[in-house]
Amino acid sequence: MPFKRRSLGAPALVAALALLPGIVYAEGEPSSDGRWRILLHQQLKAEKGCDLHQVLMFNELKLGDETTIEGRISCIDGREFNFNRKRPHQKFDLHLCQPSVC
């Protein structure tokens, strides 16, 4: 019984090529906010015992050569923190969000 060679065919090739842009993007330069997110993640873990779940929102404000970042994150355990950093070489200021009663 002879061995039959199977071809993956055009659909498999198209699917493989469709994934290529994602692979190239992942290997490229990180996005502009990638570095501060890594530092924020490390600082949250070290100082607050927070495993970062999600960056809920953030704003970047460029003033001259400096970029100020502020926003809110959520931890896996449900806590939320406001964060801000006035200069790239500084640590983030982290403040636990607590409900207020009026």
Secondary structure, 3 states (H helix, E strand, C coil): CCCCCCCCHHHHHHHHHHHHHHHHHHHCCCCCCHHHHHHHHHHHHHHHCCCEEEEEEEEEEEECCEEEEEEEEEECCCCEEEEEECCCCCCCEEEECCCCCC
